[in-house]
Amino acid sequence: MTAAEPFPAPGQKPETHGYPRFSVFGRVVEVRREGALWQAYRVGADGKRSPSGFVIPDFVQEHELAQFLEDLFHESASPHNGDVYRID
């Protein structure tokens, strides 16, 4: 962190660490477990997050996220970016 970046509150994870991120056919998606629900965010080139606009069911386990994202977005695959993988 630089001096310009705020420190997280006690018990809060830093904004850039601790949450799984995935490359989903060339787009970066960050997934957070908030209570019993998953929240997914698209991550822009500048690092800013915005709501993803899709739902991950609460029964999906963390180790199943990459496969779930691949199944959900398989139509976005192309010869140049045809993979889903964890990047954190």
TAGI-V778127 format. One record per residue. N is the residue number from 1. RES is the residue in one small letter. PHI is phi in whole degrees, 0 to 359 (* if undefined). Layout:
BEGIN
n: <N,N>
res: <RES,RES>
phi: <PHI,PHI>
END
This chain:
BEGIN
n: <1,2,3,4,5,6,7,8,9,10,11,12,13,14,15,16,17,18,19,20,21,22,23,24,25,26,27,28,29,30,31,32,33,34,35,36,37,38,39,40,41,42,43,44,45,46,47,48,49,50,51,52,53,54,55,56,57,58,59,60,61,62,63,64,65,66,67,68,69,70,71,72,73,74,75,76,77,78,79,80,81,82,83,84,85,86,87,88>
res: <m,t,a,a,e,p,f,p,a,p,g,q,k,p,e,t,h,g,y,p,r,f,s,v,f,g,r,v,v,e,v,r,r,e,g,a,l,w,q,a,y,r,v,g,a,d,g,k,r,s,p,s,g,f,v,i,p,d,f,v,q,e,h,e,l,a,q,f,l,e,d,l,f,h,e,s,a,s,p,h,n,g,d,v,y,r,i,d>
phi: <*,263,297,281,271,289,277,291,294,305,82,261,281,301,298,258,224,94,244,294,241,230,271,247,51,95,251,267,235,254,238,233,266,242,69,269,248,272,238,244,228,277,248,281,299,274,90,285,256,221,305,283,87,228,247,252,301,293,279,290,275,303,290,261,299,300,294,298,296,296,296,291,248,303,288,274,293,218,299,267,214,256,213,236,206,283,240,281>
END
